[in-house]
Amino acid sequence: MSVFALGLNHTTAPVDLRGRFAFTLDQLGPTLQAFRERLGSEKRDARPAEAALLSTCNRTELYCSAEPALVRPALDWLASVGGIQGEALRPHSYLLQGDAAARHAFRVASGLDSMVLGEPQILGQMKQAVREADSAGTLGSTLHQLFQRSFAVAKEVRTATEIGAHSISMAAAAVRLAAQLFEDLQQTRVLFVGAGEMIELAATHFAARQPARLAIANRTLERGEKLALRFGAEALRLADLPARLHEFDIVVSCTASSLPLIGLGAVERALKLRRHRPVFMVDLAVPRDIEPEVARLDDVYLYTVDDLSAIVQSAGEKRQAAVAQAEAIIETGVQSFVHWLDQRATVPPLIRALHAQTDVWREAEIARARRLLARGEPVEAVLEALSRGLTQKLLHGTMAELHGADPVQRQEMVGTVSRLFLRGPRGSEPAEGDGA
């Protein structure tokens, strides 16, 4: 079995392409099960593939433990989910295997692969993705180990380094850009579309600048009202958005909608009612919440998650000194995971071989005992011969190795043999050559 990570992110694919591969939380389980069924049809004699799917505004990644021959079918499957050909996806995707896949997972969990260096949200998103895979029955022991080690490494990175210190989030970057457009944010009216974690974070940052008015529009009014109450904002229904859009100077949107919620026509009508006073718009959703054509309108300043990357990365450069320390922690975790994989690959076959060999010895001694009993030998004598025969067979190889080893090798072997055969209460370690 091979561990591999297949995906696309903000460095390899534009936001519109990433939008084709975005999954809501409730889509993860059924999608993973469909993926396993697809791969199962490719190779029916293989052990079922383990799989987990991570989908955020910046990345969609499929983590697998499966036969190496299933890597290509996995890529083709992912491409089909996005409605494109595998060859079209390949230039915008990445495939990492073995230790490289583990290193990538650890870096993602630690925030080193994020647009916002050291941002903490990705760790929670990764944990949720693992829970969904577990609930769908596609996680498996190998990926469980991979992710649990990822979380442990991420925790160590955050506690032992300053990688997350002074992190400039997407929300903070949006506030910075808005402040460049409007002289006084206290005079602005801000609308948030959605009520999820990203909108809550954005509302926190904007509310700190004390704008004249805040409003939250959400598909579920109850959830919107709950968030609005926290920030002293007005709660709106999404259906009221087109008629109310002109009232706001700043619009920040991030929902899980598969289609844009704010269209070109609605923004054009809002601009006329505003007499072309500028509007600052931030679309943090993948797929987009705001039609991209809106960016071509005069007096509209529209930014997507990709547009915010320059501001975010400039802040990230200030923390590069902590990156080397974080990478060292990650590398230690990677080596530990690879060692675990190697042990898992070699120890079970060895155990099976040992069982097979001892079964051969046992059957040989039982056959010999039966022959002795058939000749009328006393039962006690037969049992004694059986036990001695098994003991000799079990110890023969060890004794031969001890006798044939040079002094240095023999000294090392003494310790190993003692741990294997003298694990119960005993006196001092046997002297070199004792019993040999």
C-alpha positions as CSV (number, residue, x, y, z in Angstrom):
1,M,0.0,0.0,0.0
2,S,1.1,3.5,-0.8
3,V,0.3,6.8,0.9
4,F,-0.3,9.7,-1.5
5,A,-1.8,13.2,-1.5
6,L,-3.5,14.6,-4.6
7,G,-4.8,18.1,-4.8
8,L,-4.8,21.7,-6.0
9,N,-4.5,24.9,-4.0
10,H,-4.1,28.7,-4.2
11,T,-0.5,28.3,-5.6
12,T,-1.4,25.9,-8.4
13,A,-5.0,26.8,-9.5
14,P,-7.0,30.0,-9.9
15,V,-10.1,30.6,-7.8
16,D,-12.6,29.7,-10.6
17,L,-10.9,26.3,-11.1
18,R,-10.8,25.6,-7.4
19,G,-14.4,26.4,-7.2
20,R,-15.2,23.4,-9.4
21,F,-13.7,21.1,-6.7
22,A,-15.1,22.7,-3.6
23,F,-17.2,20.5,-1.3
24,T,-19.5,21.4,1.5
25,L,-19.1,19.5,4.8
26,D,-22.2,17.3,4.1
27,Q,-20.9,16.4,0.7
28,L,-17.6,14.9,2.0
29,G,-18.9,11.6,3.2
30,P,-20.9,10.6,0.1
31,T,-18.1,11.8,-2.1
32,L,-15.5,9.7,-0.3
33,Q,-17.8,6.6,-0.5
34,A,-18.3,7.2,-4.2
35,F,-14.5,7.5,-4.6
36,R,-13.9,4.2,-2.8
37,E,-16.5,2.4,-5.0
38,R,-14.8,3.9,-8.1
39,L,-11.4,2.6,-7.1
40,G,-12.8,-0.7,-6.0
41,S,-14.0,-1.3,-9.5
42,E,-10.5,-0.6,-10.8
43,K,-8.9,-3.4,-8.8
44,R,-11.2,-5.7,-7.0
45,D,-8.6,-7.9,-5.5
46,A,-7.0,-5.0,-3.6
47,R,-7.7,-4.0,0.0
48,P,-10.3,-1.1,0.1
49,A,-8.6,2.2,-0.3
50,E,-8.4,4.6,2.6
51,A,-9.4,8.1,1.8
52,A,-10.0,11.5,3.3
53,L,-11.0,14.8,1.6
54,L,-10.0,18.3,2.7
55,S,-11.8,21.1,1.0
56,T,-11.3,24.8,2.0
57,C,-11.4,28.1,0.1
58,N,-7.7,27.7,-0.7
59,R,-7.4,23.9,-1.4
60,T,-9.0,20.6,-2.2
61,E,-6.9,17.6,-1.3
62,L,-7.5,13.9,-1.5
63,Y,-5.4,11.8,0.9
64,C,-5.2,8.1,0.2
65,S,-3.6,4.9,1.3
66,A,-4.0,2.5,-1.6
67,E,-2.2,0.4,-4.2
68,P,0.3,2.6,-6.3
69,A,-1.6,1.5,-9.4
70,L,-4.6,3.4,-8.2
71,V,-2.9,6.8,-8.3
72,R,-3.9,7.5,-11.9
73,P,-7.5,6.4,-11.5
74,A,-7.7,8.7,-8.4
75,L,-6.6,11.7,-10.5
76,D,-9.1,10.8,-13.3
77,W,-11.8,10.5,-10.7
78,L,-11.0,13.9,-9.1
79,A,-11.0,15.5,-12.6
80,S,-14.4,14.0,-13.4
81,V,-15.8,15.5,-10.1
82,G,-14.8,18.9,-11.4
83,G,-16.2,18.2,-14.8
84,I,-12.9,18.3,-16.7
85,Q,-10.4,15.9,-18.2
86,G,-7.5,14.5,-16.2
87,E,-5.1,16.1,-18.7
88,A,-6.6,19.5,-18.0
89,L,-6.4,19.1,-14.2
90,R,-2.8,17.8,-14.2
91,P,-1.0,21.2,-14.8
92,H,-2.9,22.7,-11.8
93,S,-2.6,19.8,-9.4
94,Y,0.1,18.1,-7.4
95,L,0.8,14.5,-6.5
96,L,2.9,13.6,-3.5
97,Q,3.7,10.1,-2.3
98,G,5.3,8.5,0.8
99,D,7.3,10.8,2.9
100,A,6.5,13.7,0.6
101,A,2.8,13.2,1.2
102,A,3.3,13.0,5.0
103,R,5.5,16.2,4.9
104,H,2.8,18.0,3.0
105,A,0.0,17.0,5.4
106,F,2.2,18.1,8.4
107,R,2.9,21.5,6.7
108,V,-0.8,22.0,5.9
109,A,-1.8,21.2,9.5
110,S,0.9,23.6,10.9
111,G,-0.2,26.5,8.6
112,L,3.1,26.5,6.6
113,D,1.3,25.8,3.3
114,S,-1.4,28.4,3.8
115,M,-1.9,31.7,2.1
116,V,-1.7,33.2,5.6
117,L,1.5,31.8,7.1
118,G,0.7,30.2,10.4
119,E,-3.1,30.7,10.2
120,P,-4.9,28.5,12.7
121,Q,-8.2,27.8,10.9
122,I,-6.8,25.1,8.7
123,L,-6.1,22.8,11.6
124,G,-9.8,22.8,12.6
125,Q,-10.8,22.3,9.0
126,M,-8.4,19.3,8.8
127,K,-9.8,17.8,12.0
128,Q,-13.3,18.1,10.6
129,A,-12.3,16.5,7.4
130,V,-10.9,13.5,9.3
131,R,-14.1,13.2,11.4
132,E,-16.1,13.1,8.2
133,A,-13.9,10.4,6.6
134,D,-14.1,8.4,9.8
135,S,-17.9,8.7,9.8
136,A,-18.0,7.6,6.1
137,G,-15.9,4.5,7.0
138,T,-13.0,5.5,4.6
139,L,-10.4,6.6,7.1
140,G,-8.5,3.4,8.0
141,S,-5.5,2.8,10.3
142,T,-2.8,4.3,8.0
143,L,-4.5,7.6,7.4
144,H,-5.6,7.7,11.1
145,Q,-1.9,7.6,12.0
146,L,-1.0,10.2,9.4
147,F,-3.5,12.7,10.6
148,Q,-3.1,12.2,14.3
149,R,0.7,12.7,13.9
150,S,-0.1,15.8,11.8
151,F,-2.2,17.3,14.6
152,A,0.5,16.5,17.2
153,V,3.2,18.1,15.0
154,A,1.0,21.2,14.4
155,K,0.5,21.6,18.2
156,E,4.2,21.4,18.7
157,V,4.9,23.9,16.0
158,R,2.4,26.4,17.5
159,T,3.7,26.0,21.0
160,A,7.5,25.8,20.3
161,T,7.7,28.5,17.5
162,E,6.3,31.9,16.8
163,I,5.0,30.9,13.4
164,G,1.5,32.1,14.2
165,A,2.5,35.3,15.9
166,H,0.9,38.5,14.5
167,S,-0.8,36.5,11.7
168,I,-2.5,38.7,9.2
169,S,-5.7,36.9,8.3
170,M,-7.9,37.4,5.2
171,A,-10.3,39.4,7.3
172,A,-7.5,41.7,8.5
173,A,-6.2,42.1,5.0
174,A,-9.7,43.1,3.8
175,V,-9.9,45.8,6.5
176,R,-6.5,47.1,5.4
177,L,-7.7,47.4,1.8
178,A,-11.0,49.0,2.8
179,A,-9.1,51.6,4.9
180,Q,-7.2,52.6,1.8
181,L,-10.4,53.3,-0.1
182,F,-12.4,55.0,2.6
183,E,-10.8,57.8,4.6
184,D,-12.8,57.0,7.8
185,L,-14.2,53.5,8.3
186,Q,-16.4,54.8,11.1
187,Q,-18.5,56.5,8.4
188,T,-19.0,53.3,6.4
189,R,-21.9,50.8,6.3
190,V,-20.8,47.2,6.2
191,L,-22.8,44.1,4.9
192,F,-21.7,40.5,5.6
193,V,-23.2,37.8,3.5
194,G,-23.1,34.4,5.3
195,A,-22.7,33.5,9.0
196,G,-19.9,31.0,9.0
197,E,-16.5,31.1,10.7
198,M,-14.9,33.3,8.1
199,I,-17.7,35.9,8.2
200,E,-17.5,35.8,12.0
201,L,-13.8,36.6,11.8
202,A,-14.3,39.3,9.3
203,A,-17.1,40.9,11.4
204,T,-14.8,40.9,14.4
205,H,-12.1,42.8,12.5
206,F,-14.5,45.3,10.9
207,A,-16.5,45.8,14.1
208,A,-13.2,46.8,15.9
209,R,-13.1,49.8,13.5
210,Q,-16.6,50.9,14.7
211,P,-18.3,51.4,11.4
212,A,-21.6,53.4,11.3
213,R,-23.6,50.3,10.6
214,L,-23.3,46.6,10.4
215,A,-25.7,44.1,8.8
216,I,-25.6,40.3,8.3
217,A,-27.5,38.5,5.5
218,N,-27.9,34.8,5.8
219,R,-30.0,32.0,4.2
220,T,-31.0,30.9,7.7
221,L,-32.3,34.0,9.5
222,E,-32.0,32.5,12.9
223,R,-28.3,31.9,12.6
224,G,-27.8,35.3,11.1
225,E,-29.7,36.9,14.0
226,K,-27.5,35.1,16.5
227,L,-24.4,36.5,14.9
228,A,-25.9,39.9,14.4
229,L,-26.8,40.1,18.1
230,R,-23.2,39.6,19.0
231,F,-22.0,42.5,16.9
232,G,-25.0,44.8,17.3
233,A,-25.8,44.3,13.6
234,E,-29.0,44.1,11.6
235,A,-30.1,40.7,10.4
236,L,-31.3,40.4,6.8
237,R,-32.7,37.6,4.7
238,L,-30.8,36.7,1.5
239,A,-34.0,37.3,-0.4
240,D,-33.8,41.0,0.7
241,L,-30.3,41.4,-0.6
242,P,-30.9,42.8,-4.1
243,A,-33.2,45.5,-2.7
244,R,-30.9,46.5,0.1
245,L,-27.5,46.2,-1.6
246,H,-27.2,49.9,-2.4
247,E,-27.3,50.8,1.3
248,F,-23.8,49.4,1.9
249,D,-20.3,50.8,1.2
250,I,-18.6,47.5,2.1
251,V,-19.8,44.0,1.2
252,V,-18.0,40.9,2.5
253,S,-19.3,37.5,1.3
254,C,-18.5,33.9,2.2
255,T,-21.1,31.2,1.9
256,A,-21.2,27.6,0.8
257,S,-23.4,28.4,-2.2
258,S,-22.5,26.6,-5.4
259,L,-23.7,29.5,-7.5
260,P,-23.1,33.3,-7.2
261,L,-25.5,35.1,-4.8
262,I,-24.6,38.6,-6.0
263,G,-25.0,39.1,-9.8
264,L,-23.9,41.8,-12.2
265,G,-27.3,43.2,-12.6
266,A,-27.9,43.6,-8.9
267,V,-24.7,45.5,-8.5
268,E,-25.4,47.7,-11.5
269,R,-28.8,48.7,-10.0
270,A,-27.2,49.3,-6.6
271,L,-24.6,51.6,-8.2
272,K,-27.3,53.7,-9.9
273,L,-29.1,54.1,-6.5
274,R,-25.8,55.1,-4.9
275,R,-25.2,57.6,-7.6
276,H,-21.9,55.8,-8.3
277,R,-20.4,56.2,-4.9
278,P,-17.7,53.5,-4.6
279,V,-18.4,50.1,-3.2
280,F,-15.7,47.8,-1.7
281,M,-16.5,44.1,-2.2
282,V,-14.6,41.1,-0.9
283,D,-15.5,37.6,-2.1
284,L,-14.0,35.0,0.3
285,A,-16.0,32.1,-1.1
286,V,-15.0,29.2,-3.3
287,P,-16.9,28.8,-5.5
288,R,-17.5,32.6,-5.9
289,D,-20.4,34.4,-4.2
290,I,-20.0,37.4,-6.5
291,E,-20.1,37.1,-10.3
292,P,-16.5,37.9,-11.6
293,E,-18.0,40.4,-14.2
294,V,-18.7,42.7,-11.3
295,A,-15.0,43.6,-11.1
296,R,-15.3,45.3,-14.5
297,L,-17.8,47.9,-13.2
298,D,-16.6,51.4,-12.5
299,D,-16.8,52.4,-8.8
300,V,-16.6,48.7,-7.7
301,Y,-13.5,47.4,-6.0
302,L,-13.8,43.6,-5.9
303,Y,-11.2,41.4,-4.3
304,T,-11.2,37.6,-4.1
305,V,-9.1,35.3,-1.8
306,D,-6.4,35.2,-4.4
307,D,-6.3,39.0,-4.7
308,L,-5.6,39.2,-1.0
309,S,-2.5,37.0,-1.2
310,A,0.0,39.8,-1.8
311,I,-0.9,41.6,1.4
312,V,-1.0,38.3,3.4
313,Q,2.4,37.2,2.0
314,S,4.1,40.5,2.8
315,A,3.1,40.0,6.4
316,G,4.3,36.4,6.3
317,E,7.8,37.4,5.3
318,K,8.2,38.9,8.8
319,R,7.9,35.4,10.3
320,Q,10.3,33.5,8.1
321,A,12.8,33.2,10.9
322,A,10.4,30.8,12.6
323,V,9.8,28.7,9.5
324,A,13.1,26.9,9.7
325,Q,12.4,25.8,13.3
326,A,8.9,24.7,12.3
327,E,10.3,22.7,9.3
328,A,12.7,20.9,11.6
329,I,9.9,19.8,13.9
330,I,7.9,18.7,10.9
331,E,10.9,16.7,9.5
332,T,11.2,14.8,12.8
333,G,7.5,14.0,12.6
334,V,7.9,12.8,9.0
335,Q,10.8,10.5,9.8
336,S,8.8,9.0,12.7
337,F,5.8,8.3,10.4
338,V,8.0,6.8,7.7
339,H,9.6,4.5,10.3
340,W,6.1,3.5,11.4
341,L,5.1,2.7,7.8
342,D,8.3,0.7,7.3
343,Q,7.7,-1.3,10.4
344,R,4.1,-1.9,9.3
345,A,5.3,-3.1,6.0
346,T,8.0,-5.5,7.3
347,V,6.8,-6.7,10.7
348,P,3.5,-8.4,9.7
349,P,5.2,-10.5,6.9
350,L,7.9,-11.5,9.4
351,I,5.3,-12.5,12.0
352,R,3.4,-14.6,9.4
353,A,6.7,-16.3,8.4
354,L,7.5,-17.1,12.0
355,H,4.0,-18.5,12.5
356,A,4.4,-20.6,9.4
357,Q,7.8,-21.9,10.5
358,T,6.6,-22.8,14.0
359,D,3.6,-24.5,12.6
360,V,5.9,-26.7,10.5
361,W,8.0,-27.6,13.6
362,R,4.8,-28.2,15.7
363,E,3.3,-30.5,13.0
364,A,6.6,-32.4,12.7
365,E,6.9,-33.0,16.4
366,I,3.2,-34.0,16.7
367,A,3.7,-36.5,13.9
368,R,6.7,-37.9,15.7
369,A,4.8,-38.2,19.0
370,R,2.0,-40.0,17.3
371,R,4.4,-42.5,15.9
372,L,5.9,-43.1,19.3
373,L,2.5,-43.6,20.9
374,A,1.6,-46.0,18.1
375,R,4.6,-48.1,19.1
376,G,3.4,-48.2,22.6
377,E,5.8,-45.7,24.2
378,P,4.6,-44.3,27.6
379,V,2.6,-41.1,27.3
380,E,5.0,-39.2,29.8
381,A,8.0,-40.2,27.7
382,V,6.3,-39.0,24.5
383,L,5.3,-35.7,26.0
384,E,8.9,-35.2,27.3
385,A,10.2,-35.9,23.8
386,L,7.7,-33.6,22.2
387,S,8.6,-30.7,24.5
388,R,12.3,-31.2,24.0
389,G,12.0,-31.5,20.3
390,L,10.1,-28.2,20.1
391,T,12.6,-26.5,22.4
392,Q,15.5,-27.6,20.3
393,K,13.9,-26.5,17.1
394,L,13.1,-23.1,18.6
395,L,16.6,-22.5,20.0
396,H,18.7,-24.1,17.2
397,G,18.9,-21.0,15.0
398,T,19.7,-18.8,18.0
399,M,22.4,-21.1,19.3
400,A,24.0,-21.4,15.8
401,E,24.1,-17.6,15.4
402,L,25.7,-17.2,18.9
403,H,28.4,-19.8,18.1
404,G,29.1,-18.4,14.7
405,A,29.3,-14.7,15.6
406,D,32.5,-12.7,16.2
407,P,33.1,-11.3,19.7
408,V,31.5,-7.9,18.9
409,Q,28.5,-9.4,17.2
410,R,28.1,-11.9,19.9
411,Q,28.0,-9.2,22.6
412,E,25.2,-7.4,20.7
413,M,23.3,-10.6,20.2
414,V,23.5,-11.5,24.0
415,G,21.4,-8.4,24.7
416,T,18.9,-9.3,21.9
417,V,18.6,-12.9,23.0
418,S,18.1,-11.9,26.6
419,R,15.3,-9.6,25.7
420,L,13.6,-12.3,23.5
421,F,14.0,-15.4,25.7
422,L,14.7,-14.1,29.3
423,R,11.9,-11.7,29.7
424,G,10.6,-13.1,33.0
425,P,12.2,-12.6,36.5
426,R,15.8,-13.7,36.5
427,G,19.1,-13.0,38.1
428,S,22.1,-11.5,36.3
429,E,22.4,-11.6,32.5
430,P,23.9,-14.8,31.2
431,A,27.6,-14.7,30.6
432,E,28.9,-14.8,27.0
433,G,28.4,-18.3,25.6
434,D,26.3,-19.6,28.5
435,G,24.1,-22.4,27.3
436,A,25.7,-22.3,23.9
